[in-house]
Amino acid sequence: MASAVDAAGNPIPTSAVLMASSKHIGIRCHSENLEFLKCKKKDQNPEKCLDKGRDVTRCVLGLLKDLHQKCTKEMDDYVGCMYYHTNEFDLCRKEQEAFEKKCSLE
């Protein structure tokens, strides 16, 4: 795994990318996720919440692109470690620390 984005600069939301960015996603996309969960709780019909789901997806992809632009090396190192170690946070603490230092949690 060389990078968290493709040649065009678009995020590739693999499990390693999403896991490495999970704290950032939880903070930056909190309101979008909350609205989606409220919608799902209110109505179990998947079609009723498609717009809310698109909002979550848009938020996450935008965040991933921003993170990769701000701290390319640190994100790639962390994602690469998570990929190599099958998303085991404990085995990637050094890379996580560097990533979170460079791209602080907002």
Secondary structure, DSSP 8 states (H G I E B T S, - for coil): ---SB-TTS-B---HHHHHHTHHHHHHHTHHHHHHHHHHHHH---GGGGHHHHHHHHHHHHHHHHHHHHHSHHHHHHHHHHHHHTTT-GGGGHHHHHHHHHHS---
